[in-house]
Amino acid sequence: MGSSPAVGPTGGGGGGGSGDGRCCDMSMKCWCRWRCEHQHYRALFLNNSGYEGLVFFLGCFVALGSIATLYAWLAFTPPYAVAARAASGGGCREDNEGSWSIGVFYGNSPFSLKPIEAMNIWRDESAAWPVANPVVTCASTSEAGFPSNFVADPFIYVQGDAIYLFYETKNVITMQGDIAVARSVDKGATWQQLGIALDEDWHLSYPYVFGYQGQIYMMPESSEKGELRVYRAFDFPLQWKLDKVIMKKPMVDSFVINHKGNFWLFGSDHGSFGSKKNGQLEIWYGDSPLGPWKPHKKNPVYNTDRSVGARNGGRPFIHDGILYRVGQDCGETYGRRVRIFKVEVLSKDEFKEVEVPLEVEEPHKGRNAWNGARYHHLDVQQLPSGEWLGVMDGDRVPSGYSVRRFFLGFASVAAVAVVVVLIGVLLGAVKCIVPLNWSSHGLGKKSNAFLAWGRSNMLSSKVRRFCSRLNRVPPFLRGWVKVNTCIGRCVVAFIFAIGVVLMCTGVNYMYGGNGAEEAYPWKGHYSQFTLLTMTYDARIWNLKMYVKHYSRCSSVHEIVVVWNKGVPPDPSDFDSAVPVRIRVEARNSLNNRFRMDPLIKTRAVLELDDDIMMTCDDIERGFKVWREHPDRIVGFYPRLINGNPLKYRAEKHARKHKGYNMILTGAAFIDSQFAFERYWSPQARLGREFVDKYFNCEDVLLNYLYANASSSRTVEYVKPAWAIDTSKFSGVAISRNTKVHYRIRSDCLAKFSQMYGGLARRKWLFDGRKDGWDV
């Protein structure tokens, strides 16, 4: 082991207590020598650049983290909105398998299906004018007493006037699928959750329900059990018992159908040797849906790419005497879309099918649509009335997205660390990339034991040589980029900007959720509204940006542009996810904003100026509040009208006096039936003339008309996370002179008070809602 002394750092008292700079005595054991070496190199690291580099590294991270925090505050859904979403039942737990929900579709045939919102079905009790998809979500089951992460794989069973919906619900405790059931007596617009129909010790899904010889059977997927099981209902729809195990194979997404004198079983066996997952399909035939089953001669009839649609995606159906199979395309991600196949040949020896178009419109709102990322299951059946009813599941994010987000966020933050080190190297704050004592050329004298250990460990030697070469990089970079020059400073600023982008990206991936700005349900229903704006040719730049942004909001049904002046644009000029209708007016009048329009199909209208930009989440929160109080003007800009004489003031005045009694309709939800009729009533004629005379105050007039028609509360405020006035950038603001604008509006207050009564006695406090949306 050698007996050479272990030399400590200059001026330091050794661990052995001697005063000559030694950290241990020559007669001490070998472990003391190692300890002395460790102290020696630790001191070298700290005395040179380690401490300075560490401080710089942490300081940069704090600075970048502060910028990312500001970004999160601006971009993410406010905490009070997140809390309110969870409290309303919409806060289903994030699941790596997705956020599946279920929608309803109608059509004259299975190839002309349209979503429920296109059928204009209204439900007054939930202010759903119209009802919109999805109709069943994880919130539906959670509110019914069986919490769920998602709902998927819907199958319907029609029994008289009642429609029963069986579907997979992922249990939040066991994290496996159970089979739940709901009932509807209004053709799928409203669903009553009945409970869990089937719960086993293993995962269940794909609850294929069918009738046979007067009995009702269910054949769910039980591939985790390794069997294909058939259950029989003894107290439909909640009580089931095992009737028979019809196949000892881990069959996936199987169905049975009686076709041309034989029963046919279609399913996928992903556990068989050579089977391609989501690309394999087998066919079996027999005289009964309970077996015995014989394999098709050409099994597997598919064993190919997962994008082909081999895996079943719902119930087969017969239309005009032709059998159609529903498959799922799993190419881009699991369950990307449904495909329909026309079965041309089905015999014991042959099978042939060709794909036909489904004719269901693809969603265009991305993650803001409940089925924006994928839809993988369809059950469509003809009702006794002759109408076709379909149920389809959908998800707004691809499979495995939550795990992918975590890794991308971690990778972004790791890249930020590299950027910080690079900046430190260029500025001279970081002298070496790795500690000097990791290098084969570290400073200071090494002991014989240390040198012997290094020679005996070749891997360590190679690592130290690599570290030594890596530490030659900082001087090279500093010689290449002169930070005291203009170009050098620009390079450092550019690298810092990259760090900001990476840090914000990492925070977004890890804490920003799935990026969707979802709609808020009210009493179990979703709904939609029409967005209406008024503009003219000089503001076309604003309008294009406006349409592109708001058309992606989840609950927007249509955008109506009231065109007051100039040559109107063509609707095809806009990048829109919803229909855009240009309503050209004969004369330039602010009264056109509230003109009665029989083409508007929704009860709710959002009057929103074309120069206001807000988040879709703010819009969705405002819509939910309006559905709670459809008799009120619900908006984002409060005002308090008081004093003698009446004087129009900004929001700051309302905040100072802790209350409001007016909502500006430049950003507000109204009831199109009541508001438009009231505004164009004979009683409002003088008010409309005053609006035309001063080209101002149409929003003030509507507030007075609401107040005049009711002695109860008529306005409701919702605080937006942020709002931007884009007219400041385009220079086409209508009211450029604020003082003149406020003076005219003060005159309007005096005039309308004489006509319709005052507002001064009305006042409602901020922060009166339990959800905190009006703070």
C-alpha positions, 0 to 999 in steps of 0.5 A, spaced: 500 500 500 505 504 500 507 509 505 508 516 502 505 522 506 498 525 504 499 532 502 493 537 504 492 543 501 497 549 503 495 553 509 490 547 511 490 543 517 490 536 516 485 531 518 490 528 523 491 534 527 498 536 525 500 543 523 505 542 517 499 541 512 498 534 512 491 531 513 493 524 516 500 521 519 504 517 515 502 511 520 495 511 518 491 506 514 490 507 507 482 510 508 485 516 511 490 517 504 483 517 500 480 522 505 486 526 504 486 526 496 478 527 496 479 533 501 485 536 496 481 535 490 475 538 493 479 544 495 482 545 488 475 545 485 472 550 490 478 555 490 478 555 482 472 556 479 467 551 481 463 555 486 463 561 481 460 557 476 455 554 481 452 561 483 452 563 475 448 556 474 443 557 479 442 564 478 441 563 470 436 558 472 432 562 477 432 568 471 429 563 466 425 560 471 422 567 473 420 568 465 417 561 465 413 563 471 410 569 467 409 565 461 405 560 465 401 566 468 399 568 462 398 562 458 395 557 463 388 556 465 388 561 472 388 557 478 381 559 480 378 556 473 382 550 474 378 549 481 372 551 478 372 546 473 374 540 478 368 542 482 363 542 476 365 535 475 369 536 469 376 535 473 377 528 471 384 525 472 389 525 467 390 518 464 396 516 459 390 512 455 387 518 453 381 522 455 375 519 451 368 521 451 362 519 448 358 523 442 351 522 439 350 522 431 343 522 427 342 521 420 337 518 415 342 512 413 349 510 417 353 514 411 349 521 413 351 521 420 351 528 423 353 530 430 347 532 435 348 539 435 347 539 428 340 537 429 338 543 433 335 539 439 334 543 445 333 542 453 330 548 457 332 545 463 340 545 462 339 551 458 342 547 452 340 551 446 342 546 442 345 540 446 352 539 443 357 533 444 359 529 448 353 527 451 357 522 456 364 523 459 368 521 465 364 527 469 358 524 468 360 517 471 363 521 477 357 525 478 353 518 478 357 515 484 362 511 480 369 516 478 372 514 472 378 517 468 375 516 461 369 513 458 369 509 451 367 503 447 360 505 447 354 500 444 347 501 444 341 496 446 334 499 444 328 496 448 322 499 446 322 507 447 328 506 451 336 506 449 341 503 453 348 505 452 353 500 455 361 502 455 367 502 458 369 506 464 376 506 467 376 505 474 380 511 478 382 506 484 383 499 480 385 503 474 382 497 470 376 497 465 369 496 468 362 496 464 357 501 465 350 502 463 346 509 462 339 510 459 336 515 455 328 516 453 329 522 448 333 518 443 340 520 446 340 527 448 340 526 455 343 520 459 341 517 466 347 513 469 344 507 472 351 504 474 356 499 473 353 493 470 359 488 470 366 488 474 371 483 474 378 482 477 381 483 470 380 489 465 374 489 461 372 493 455 368 493 448 361 491 451 358 487 445 351 486 447 346 482 443 340 478 443 339 471 442 333 466 443 329 471 447 335 472 452 340 478 452 347 477 452 354 481 453 361 479 450 366 484 453 373 483 451 377 479 457 383 478 453 387 479 460 384 473 462 385 469 456 378 468 455 372 470 450 366 470 455 359 471 454 355 473 460 347 473 460 343 478 463 338 475 469 336 482 471 337 487 465 341 492 465 345 491 471 345 484 473 349 479 469 352 472 470 357 468 466 353 464 461 359 460 457 367 461 456 366 460 448 373 461 446 380 459 450 384 465 446 385 472 448 381 475 443 380 483 442 374 487 440 370 481 438 363 481 435 358 476 433 353 477 427 348 472 424 349 473 416 346 468 411 345 462 415 351 462 419 354 466 426 360 469 424 365 471 430 370 477 428 376 478 433 383 479 434 388 475 437 394 479 439 397 473 443 398 468 437 405 467 434 407 472 429 401 476 430 401 484 428 398 488 434 392 492 431 393 489 424 391 482 425 384 479 424 381 472 425 374 470 423 370 464 426 363 461 424 358 456 427 351 455 428 350 459 435 353 465 438 355 460 444 359 456 439 362 451 438 366 455 433 370 453 427 376 457 424 376 460 417 380 457 412 384 463 411 385 465 418 388 470 420 384 474 414 389 480 416 396 480 419 398 487 416 400 494 418 396 497 423 393 503 419 389 498 415 383 497 419 384 490 421 382 491 428 374 491 430 372 498 431 364 497 433 358 493 431 357 491 424 351 493 421 347 491 415 344 497 410 340 495 404 342 488 405 349 489 405 354 487 411 359 493 413 364 492 418 367 497 422 375 497 423 379 502 427 386 505 423 391 505 429 397 508 424 398 515 427 396 513 434 392 508 437 385 509 435 386 514 430 380 514 426 374 509 424 374 506 417 368 502 414 368 496 410 363 493 405 363 485 406 363 483 399 364 475 400 364 472 407 364 464 406 367 458 410 373 459 405 373 466 402 373 473 405 373 479 401 371 487 403 373 493 401 373 500 404 367 505 403 367 512 406 364 514 412 362 521 411 362 523 418 366 530 418 372 530 421 373 535 427 377 541 425 378 545 432 384 540 434 384 539 442 379 544 443 374 539 440 372 533 444 374 528 438 379 532 435 385 527 436 382 521 434 375 517 434 376 509 434 369 506 435 362 506 432 355 503 433 350 505 429 343 502 429 336 504 425 331 506 430 323 503 430 322 510 427 327 509 421 332 514 423 339 512 424 342 513 431 350 512 432 354 513 438 362 514 437 367 515 442 373 521 441 379 523 444 382 530 444 389 527 445 393 522 442 395 515 446 400 516 451 401 523 451 401 525 458 408 520 458 410 523 452 409 530 455 413 529 461 419 526 457 419 532 453 419 537 458 424 533 462 428 534 455 427 541 455 429 543 462 436 538 461 437 542 454 436 549 458 442 546 463 446 545 457 445 552 454 446 555 461 453 552 461 454 554 454 453 562 456 457 561 462 463 558 458 462 564 454 462 569 459 468 566 463 463 564 469 465 557 468 472 555 467 471 548 466 465 544 464 467 538 469 471 538 475 478 538 474 479 532 479 475 528 474 481 530 469 487 526 468 491 532 468 488 535 474 492 540 478 496 538 484 500 532 486 497 525 486 499 519 491 502 513 489 495 509 491 491 514 487 496 513 481 496 505 482 488 505 482 488 509 476 492 505 472 488 499 474 482 502 472 482 503 464 475 505 464 476 511 469 482 512 465 479 513 459 473 517 462 478 522 465 482 523 458 475 525 455 474 530 461 480 533 460 479 534 452 472 536 454 475 542 459 479 544 453 473 547 449 471 553 454 478 556 452 476 555 444 469 558 445 472 564 448 477 565 443 472 564 437 466 568 440 469 575 443 463 577 448 466 584 448 464 585 441 457 587 438 457 580 434 459 576 441 454 580 445 448 578 440 451 571 440 450 571 447 443 574 447 441 569 442 443 563 446 439 566 452 433 567 448 434 559 446 434 558 453 428 562 455 424 558 449 426 551 452 425 553 459 418 555 457 417 549 453 419 545 458 414 548 463 408 548 458 409 540 457 410 539 465 405 543 467 401 546 462 396 540 461 394 537 454 393 544 451 386 544 450 381 549 452 375 545 454 368 547 454 364 547 461 358 542 462 352 545 465 347 540 468 350 534 464 349 538 458 354 541 453 351 546 448 354 551 443 353 559 441 354 563 435 359 569 435 357 575 432 362 581 430 361 588 427 366 591 422 368 594 416 373 593 410 379 597 414 379 592 419 380 586 415 387 584 418 383 584 425 378 580 423 382 574 419 386 573 426 379 574 430 376 568 426 382 564 426 383 564 433 375 564 436 373 559 431 377 554 434 374 555 441 370 548 443 363 551 443 363 556 437 357 554 432 358 559 427 361 566 426 357 571 423 360 578 421 356 584 420 359 588 415 357 595 415 361 598 410 366 597 404 366 591 399 365 584 404 370 579 404 368 572 401 368 567 407 373 562 404 378 568 405 378 566 412 382 560 416 376 558 420 374 551 423 366 553 423 362 556 418 363 564 417 357 568 414 358 575 412 351 579 413 352 585 409 348 591 412 344 596 407 347 602 412 352 603 417 349 603 423 351 600 430 344 598 431 346 593 426 349 589 432 343 587 435 338 586 428 334 580 429 337 574 424 332 568 423 339 564 420 342 564 427 341 557 430 343 558 437 339 561 443 346 564 446 350 569 442 356 572 444 357 579 442 364 580 441 368 586 438 373 584 432 379 588 436 378 584 442 383 577 443 381 573 449 383 566 451 378 560 449 377 558 456 375 565 458 370 565 453 368 558 455 367 560 462 363 566 460 358 561 456 357 557 462 355 563 467 350 565 461 347 558 461 346 559 469 343 565 468 340 566 461 336 572 462 342 576 464 347 580 460 354 576 462 360 579 460 367 581 461 367 589 462 364 591 468 362 599 469 358 602 475 353 608 473 352 612 479 353 619 481 349 626 480 350 628 474 351 621 471 358 620 468 361 614 464 367 612 467 372 606 466 372 599 470 377 602 475 371 606 478 367 600 479 373 597 482 374 603 487 367 602 489 367 595 489 361 593 484 358 594 478 351 595 474 353 595 467 356 590 462 359 592 456 356 588 450 363 589 446 364 582 449 358 579 452 353 573 452 346 575 451 339 571 449 338 572 442 331 571 442 330 576 448 335 581 447 334 582 439 326 583 440 327 588 446 332 592 442 328 593 436 321 594 440 317 600 439 319 602 446 326 602 444 325 606 437 328 613 440 334 610 443 336 607 437 335 614 434 340 617 439 345 611 437 345 613 430 345 620 431 352 620 435 354 613 432 355 610 440 352 607 446 348 601 443 351 597 448 349 602 454 342 602 451 341 594 451 343 595 458 338 600 460 333 595 456 334 589 460 334 593 466 327 596 464 324 589 463 326 586 470 326 588 477 331 583 478 339 582 477 340 583 469 348 583 469 353 578 471 361 579 470 366 574 469 373 576 469 378 574 463 385 571 464 387 577 460 385 581 454 388 584 448 385 590 444 388 589 437 386 595 434 392 599 438 396 595 433 392 596 426 391 603 428 383 603 426 380 604 433 373 606 432 373 610 439 380 614 438 379 620 442 377 617 449 375 624 452 370 625 447 368 618 447 366 618 454 363 625 454 358 622 449 357 616 453 355 620 459 350 624 455 347 617 453 346 615 460 342 622 462 338 621 456 337 613 457 335 614 464 330 619 462 327 614 457 328 607 461 329 609 468 336 609 472 341 604 474 344 608 480 340 604 485 342 597 482 349 595 484 352 588 485 359 586 488 365 583 485 367 576 488 360 574 489 361 567 486 363 561 489 367 559 483 371 566 484 370 567 476 368 574 478 374 577 482 
